[in-house]
Each structure stands twice: as structure tokens, then as C-alpha cells.
Amino acid sequence: LVLEKLGIHEKVVFSPKAAQVSWNKIKYKAGDERSSEELLYALLLFSSNQSAEALAEKIAGSEGEFVKMMNLKAAQLGAVNTLFANPHGLPAAGPEYSTAKDLAIIAAEAMKHPLFRKIVASRDHDFTITGRPPRLIKNINDLLNAYPYAVGMKTGYTSKAGYCLVGAAKYGNFSLISVILGDKNREQSFKEAKNIFEFGFNNYAFRQIVSKKKIYAQQNIRGMFNKRVRLVANKDLYSLVYNQPTAIVYKTYINPLKRPVKKGEILGKMVVSQFGETIGKVDLL
């Protein structure tokens, strides 16, 4: 929401409420004014809860209105098992929850933004604040150092949630997201994220599973002896699949053919699945 609603050079002023939010390694005071870009770095590299509150108030006018925007955005993305209670994730009086799948959905959407990708891949950032000496802050996401293909993304911890990590990694043109929730310690979360990434890179691939104009079925024409129509896919289809060709199932559904049969006519469809889950559909022409 910050990336969508604010420019990176917007000025954000800390309210007394924002200044009072706890658990901060960077301390802001009421009345401090900072750029939205600085606060995004503080938020994503250093878990600045004050920055989350200040940005929320800047965008929506109040924390409550911003939380409504967060929950609406999550639902629009398909993260339907998520409920936010505040902008920073600290323990709230009411219910707040999410799932590994929902966090992956939200993370994938955030990674579409170039500035977000740049920030979460940064191992450190040099803050130069007027009237103060420069300060170098290091990213607390040690996955960037622990795994050579890591490109983000964000750690999290509360006593109830345990150690959590949404990670991102890229190998060649293949990107993956991992989500670890409720771990016993931060180092273990990094180790488990690495294991997930290695499993993904070693066992999955983004492949072309259907080729446009390739023949996938043949069908007799009713009333015509020994005459068959060749049915071809109407488009190419690419998908992330478990990298064993024999595990992919192609099932065709053909309509009864009657004359005249015209070139380009849709005569059926083909459903491609793996492990019982549909991964794509094409028309057969």
C-alpha cells in the first residue's frame, strides 16, 4: 500500500502515537519528519514498528482506516485467511492471524515492485539525516548472508508467533518464495528456508507444457469412414511443475464432430494436471 499510495520522497511526520510504538532499534520522536523512502528502509531492514505506524497514518489518516485498507487489499489478492489488527504486527487486543499461503501471496505481489525488491535485497543502508551523523544500518535478515541465491525478504518475531521468515531466492530466471512460521529460533528459520529453496530449485521447473498448433488428439467425423480431424492446442502454456514429465497428465474432452468441420473451430478442450491439481487448460481447435 505504501508503494502504491506514496512517492518515495513524500514527507512523513511522526505523531505522538507513532512515536510511542514499542520494539524499535531506530528511535523516532514525535514531530520527527522523514522521507517515505527512509521509513521503508527502516521498516523492511530493521523492523521499525514506529515507521509502520507513521506510514499508515500518512496514507489513511489513522491506524484504524489503514488496517481496513490492509484487510481489503489482502482479500483482493486472495489472502482470505488473513486478518490484520494493526500496521506492524505487534500483539493486539483483538484477533490477528495469517497463513503461510497467504503470506506467500502477499509477498509475491510486493515483489512486483522494483523498489521493494531493491530494499529487501539490501544487506545494509546508509541513513544520512540532516543535523545528525550518518548511520549505517544492517539488514537483520541474515538469510541474505546464509544463502547465496537469497534476494529477500523479511523476518518477524513475537512471543506468541515465534520466529517467522518470508524469504525470496532467485536462481537464473527462476524465483521462489518460502514462508517459515513459528520456529524456535532465528537461525533455524534461515536453515529451513534454505532447505525449502534447495528442494524447490532441485525438483521444480518453469516449463512449456503445451505447444500451440501441436496435435494433441484425433477424432472421427460421424458418418465418414476413415476420416479423422486432427485437434491442435490454441495457445502455448507454461507452468511451474514438478520436474518429472511422467507426472503430468493430459486429459482431452472432445465434442461430437458433425460436418461441416471448419478450420479453427473449437471442438474440445484439454486439461493439464499434476498430482490431481489442474495446472492449465487450453482449447482444442
C-alpha positions as CSV (number, residue, x, y, z in Angstrom):
1,L,0.0,0.0,0.0
2,V,2.9,2.4,0.7
3,L,4.4,1.6,-2.7
4,E,1.0,2.2,-4.4
5,K,-0.1,5.3,-2.4
6,L,3.1,7.3,-1.7
7,G,6.0,8.6,-3.7
8,I,9.4,7.8,-2.2
9,H,10.1,11.4,-1.4
10,E,6.9,12.1,0.5
11,K,7.5,13.7,3.9
12,V,6.1,11.8,6.8
13,V,5.7,13.3,10.3
14,F,5.7,11.1,13.4
15,S,2.6,11.6,15.6
16,P,2.8,11.1,19.4
17,K,1.0,7.7,18.8
18,A,3.6,6.6,16.2
19,A,6.5,7.7,18.5
20,Q,5.1,5.6,21.3
21,V,5.0,2.3,19.4
22,S,7.4,-0.2,21.0
23,W,10.2,-2.6,19.9
24,N,12.3,-0.3,17.8
25,K,16.1,-0.4,17.1
26,I,15.8,3.1,15.5
27,K,14.1,5.6,17.8
28,Y,12.0,8.3,16.3
29,K,10.4,11.2,18.3
30,A,7.1,12.9,17.9
31,G,7.5,15.7,15.4
32,D,10.3,14.0,13.5
33,E,10.0,14.3,9.7
34,R,11.4,11.7,7.4
35,S,11.0,10.7,3.7
36,S,8.8,7.7,2.9
37,E,11.9,6.0,1.3
38,E,13.8,6.2,4.6
39,L,10.9,4.8,6.5
40,L,10.6,1.9,4.1
41,Y,14.2,1.0,4.6
42,A,13.8,1.3,8.4
43,L,10.7,-0.8,8.2
44,L,12.0,-3.6,6.0
45,L,15.6,-3.8,7.1
46,F,15.3,-3.0,10.8
47,S,11.6,-3.9,11.7
48,S,10.8,-0.3,12.6
49,N,7.3,-0.5,14.1
50,Q,7.2,3.3,14.6
51,S,7.7,3.6,10.8
52,A,4.8,1.3,10.1
53,E,2.5,3.4,12.2
54,A,3.7,6.7,10.8
55,L,3.3,5.5,7.2
56,A,-0.2,4.1,8.0
57,E,-1.3,7.4,9.4
58,K,0.2,9.3,6.5
59,I,-1.8,7.2,3.9
60,A,-5.1,6.7,5.6
61,G,-5.2,9.4,8.3
62,S,-5.4,6.9,11.1
63,E,-4.3,3.4,12.1
64,G,-7.9,2.1,12.0
65,E,-8.6,3.3,8.5
66,F,-5.2,1.9,7.3
67,V,-6.0,-1.5,8.8
68,K,-9.2,-1.6,6.8
69,M,-7.2,-0.9,3.7
70,M,-4.8,-3.7,4.6
71,N,-7.5,-6.3,5.1
72,L,-9.3,-5.2,1.9
73,K,-6.0,-5.5,-0.1
74,A,-5.3,-8.9,1.3
75,A,-8.8,-10.1,0.3
76,Q,-8.4,-8.7,-3.2
77,L,-5.2,-10.6,-3.6
78,G,-6.8,-13.9,-2.5
79,A,-5.2,-13.9,1.0
80,V,-8.6,-14.8,2.5
81,N,-7.3,-16.4,5.7
82,T,-5.6,-13.2,7.0
83,L,-6.8,-10.6,9.4
84,F,-4.7,-7.6,10.3
85,A,-5.3,-5.7,13.5
86,N,-2.5,-3.0,13.2
87,P,0.1,-2.0,10.7
88,H,3.1,-3.6,12.4
89,G,2.0,-7.0,13.7
90,L,2.7,-6.5,17.4
91,P,0.3,-8.3,19.7
92,A,-3.2,-6.7,19.6
93,A,-6.2,-6.9,21.8
94,G,-8.4,-8.5,19.1
95,P,-7.8,-11.3,16.7
96,E,-5.0,-11.2,14.1
97,Y,-3.8,-14.1,12.0
98,S,-2.4,-15.3,8.7
99,T,-1.2,-18.4,7.0
100,A,1.9,-19.5,5.1
101,K,0.0,-19.5,1.8
102,D,-1.5,-16.0,2.4
103,L,1.9,-14.5,3.3
104,A,3.3,-16.1,0.1
105,I,0.6,-14.5,-1.9
106,I,1.2,-11.1,-0.4
107,A,5.0,-11.4,-0.8
108,A,4.7,-12.3,-4.4
109,E,2.6,-9.2,-5.0
110,A,5.1,-7.0,-3.2
111,M,8.0,-8.4,-5.2
112,K,6.4,-7.0,-8.4
113,H,7.6,-3.5,-7.2
114,P,11.2,-2.7,-8.2
115,L,11.8,-0.5,-5.1
116,F,10.6,-3.3,-2.8
117,R,12.9,-5.8,-4.4
118,K,15.8,-3.3,-4.1
119,I,15.2,-2.7,-0.4
120,V,14.7,-6.2,0.8
121,A,17.8,-7.4,-1.1
122,S,19.9,-4.7,0.6
123,R,22.4,-6.0,3.2
124,D,22.7,-2.5,4.7
125,H,21.6,1.1,4.1
126,D,23.3,4.4,4.9
127,F,21.0,6.8,6.6
128,T,22.0,10.4,6.1
129,I,19.8,12.6,8.3
130,T,20.1,16.3,8.4
131,G,21.7,17.5,11.6
132,R,22.9,14.0,12.6
133,P,25.9,11.9,11.8
134,P,25.4,9.3,9.1
135,R,24.3,5.9,10.4
136,L,24.7,2.5,8.6
137,I,22.0,0.0,9.4
138,K,22.4,-3.6,8.6
139,N,19.6,-5.8,7.4
140,I,18.5,-8.2,10.2
141,N,17.5,-10.8,7.6
142,D,20.7,-13.0,7.7
143,L,19.2,-15.2,5.1
144,L,20.9,-12.8,2.6
145,N,24.3,-13.9,4.0
146,A,23.4,-17.5,4.8
147,Y,22.1,-18.5,1.3
148,P,23.9,-17.3,-1.9
149,Y,20.7,-17.1,-4.0
150,A,18.6,-15.2,-1.4
151,V,17.2,-11.8,-2.5
152,G,15.0,-11.0,0.5
153,M,12.6,-10.7,2.3
154,K,11.5,-10.1,5.9
155,T,11.9,-11.6,9.4
156,G,9.3,-11.4,12.2
157,Y,9.0,-12.3,15.8
158,T,6.6,-12.1,18.7
159,S,6.5,-14.4,21.7
160,K,3.2,-15.9,20.5
161,A,4.1,-16.2,16.8
162,G,7.7,-17.4,17.3
163,Y,10.4,-16.8,14.8
164,C,8.9,-16.2,11.3
165,L,10.6,-15.6,8.0
166,V,9.3,-14.8,4.5
167,G,12.2,-15.5,2.2
168,A,12.9,-15.0,-1.5
169,A,15.6,-16.6,-3.7
170,K,16.5,-16.4,-7.4
171,Y,18.5,-18.9,-9.4
172,G,18.8,-18.0,-13.1
173,N,15.4,-16.9,-14.2
174,F,13.6,-19.0,-11.6
175,S,12.4,-17.3,-8.4
176,L,10.9,-18.9,-5.3
177,I,9.3,-17.7,-2.1
178,S,9.4,-19.6,1.2
179,V,7.5,-19.0,4.4
180,I,8.5,-20.2,7.8
181,L,6.2,-19.7,10.8
182,G,6.6,-20.4,14.5
183,D,10.2,-21.5,14.6
184,K,12.2,-22.0,17.7
185,N,15.0,-19.5,16.9
186,R,16.0,-17.2,14.0
187,E,19.0,-19.4,12.9
188,Q,16.7,-22.4,12.5
189,S,14.3,-20.4,10.3
190,F,17.1,-19.4,8.0
191,K,18.2,-23.1,7.8
192,E,14.7,-24.3,7.0
193,A,14.2,-21.6,4.4
194,K,17.5,-22.7,2.7
195,N,16.2,-26.3,2.7
196,I,12.9,-25.3,1.1
197,F,14.7,-23.3,-1.6
198,E,17.1,-26.2,-2.4
199,F,14.1,-28.6,-2.7
200,G,12.3,-26.2,-5.0
201,F,15.3,-25.4,-7.3
202,N,16.2,-29.1,-7.5
203,N,12.8,-30.5,-8.1
204,Y,10.7,-27.9,-9.8
205,A,11.0,-26.0,-13.1
206,F,9.0,-23.5,-15.1
207,R,8.4,-25.4,-18.3
208,Q,6.3,-25.2,-21.5
209,I,3.8,-28.0,-21.0
210,V,1.6,-27.3,-24.1
211,S,2.7,-26.1,-27.6
212,K,0.4,-24.0,-29.8
213,K,-0.7,-25.8,-33.0
214,K,0.7,-29.2,-31.8
215,I,-1.6,-32.1,-32.4
216,Y,-3.0,-33.5,-29.1
217,A,-6.0,-35.6,-30.3
218,Q,-7.6,-37.0,-33.4
219,Q,-11.3,-37.6,-33.8
220,N,-13.5,-39.5,-36.3
221,I,-16.1,-37.5,-38.2
222,R,-19.5,-39.0,-37.8
223,G,-20.8,-40.6,-41.0
224,M,-17.4,-40.5,-42.8
225,F,-15.4,-43.7,-42.9
226,N,-11.7,-43.4,-42.1
227,K,-11.8,-39.6,-41.9
228,R,-10.2,-38.0,-38.8
229,V,-9.8,-34.5,-37.7
230,R,-6.6,-33.5,-36.0
231,L,-7.0,-31.3,-33.0
232,V,-4.4,-28.8,-32.0
233,A,-3.9,-26.5,-29.0
234,N,-4.9,-22.9,-29.4
235,K,-2.0,-21.5,-27.4
236,D,1.3,-22.2,-25.6
237,L,1.0,-23.0,-22.0
238,Y,3.8,-22.6,-19.4
239,S,3.7,-23.6,-15.7
240,L,5.7,-24.3,-12.7
241,V,5.7,-28.1,-12.4
242,Y,7.4,-30.9,-10.5
243,N,10.3,-31.7,-12.9
244,Q,9.3,-35.2,-13.9
245,P,7.5,-35.4,-17.3
246,T,5.7,-38.6,-16.4
247,A,3.9,-36.9,-13.5
248,I,2.0,-34.6,-15.9
249,V,-1.4,-35.8,-17.0
250,Y,-3.1,-34.6,-20.2
251,K,-6.9,-35.2,-20.4
252,T,-8.9,-34.3,-23.5
253,Y,-12.6,-33.6,-23.8
254,I,-13.9,-33.7,-27.4
255,N,-17.3,-32.6,-28.7
256,P,-19.1,-35.0,-31.1
257,L,-18.0,-33.9,-34.6
258,K,-20.5,-33.1,-37.3
259,R,-20.0,-31.9,-40.8
260,P,-19.0,-29.4,-41.9
261,V,-15.9,-29.0,-39.7
262,K,-14.2,-25.6,-40.2
263,K,-10.6,-24.9,-39.7
264,G,-10.1,-23.0,-36.3
265,E,-13.3,-24.2,-34.9
266,I,-13.2,-25.0,-31.1
267,L,-14.0,-28.7,-30.9
268,G,-13.0,-29.5,-27.3
269,K,-10.5,-28.7,-24.5
270,M,-7.6,-30.2,-22.8
271,V,-6.9,-30.1,-19.0
272,V,-3.3,-30.5,-17.8
273,S,-2.9,-31.6,-14.2
274,Q,-0.2,-32.8,-11.8
275,F,-0.8,-34.7,-8.6
276,G,-4.5,-34.2,-9.1
277,E,-4.3,-30.4,-9.3
278,T,-5.2,-28.5,-12.5
279,I,-2.2,-26.5,-13.8
280,G,-3.7,-25.3,-17.0
281,K,-6.4,-25.5,-19.7
282,V,-6.4,-25.0,-23.5
283,D,-9.0,-25.1,-26.2
284,L,-8.5,-27.7,-29.0
285,L,-9.1,-26.4,-32.5
